[in-house]
């Protein structure tokens, strides 16, 4: 962990909604005039799309567990090393995974490939990671110990599956039955790799719908923000000086469900994130230690 070069990680399963929290952070970064180094979790997959499909099919024939959620399919030692290196001197290397044709065309590469590794630009104020493995702690790797602020995004599982099915079918062109097979194939790694992260997080954000999601595989739409609550749990409220009475006064219809947990209407989740996160990020920037050159 580092005061000079803070590392923030937002972690969650595929379809959990981490990109929504990323949007909240990017809004705060703009307001606070902060220049972040953005790191995508997908860029630390070990294999490009074609090779991943080949190895997945091979594992299915052999009856073994293999998925993007697992350790073997990702460069988690390299991710931990990046967080550690950035925390020491603000340096390291990153790359990008090309999800769609538009982005791939811009780079002149096929969809599902990686850009070359590149040095992190100098002068960034903090590193921001969004992906699957920002809080992994396992026998061979400990990513979480290098993170200064770790946030988990964990909707109840039926909602998570609805969001994934809709995103992958409508935005990425997959068939619903293929997405369902992916969910089933990843279940072992979901239980053993993804879920344990949420015991390591500083803040967990769990969206709970107030409509029927009992069969996520036939849901015609995603419950809206106004059809849900956001349950926000702080592992140690004193670590970030969380002022619950202030939050309750600022977020109408919010309430405390436990001494470290506030519940807010889903439509006010982004407002809650800004109110909660802005003081934490400001404090990080105020406490940054200067480099040897005074920067």
Secondary structure, 3 states (H helix, E strand, C coil): CCCCCEEEEEECCCCCCHHHHHHHHHHHHHHCCCCEEEEEHHHHECCCHHHHHHHHHHHHHHCCCCCCCCCCCECHHHHHHHHHHHHHHCCCEECCECCCHHHHHHHCCCCCCECCCEECCCCCCEEEEEECCCCCECCCCECHHHCCEEEEECCCHHHHHHHHHHHHHHHCCCCHHHHHHHHHHCHHHHHHHHHHHHHCCCEEEEEEECCCCCCCCCCCCCCCHHHEEEEEEECCHHHHCCCHHHHHHHCCCCEEEECCEEEEEHHHHHHHHHHHHHHHHHHHHHCCCCCCCCC
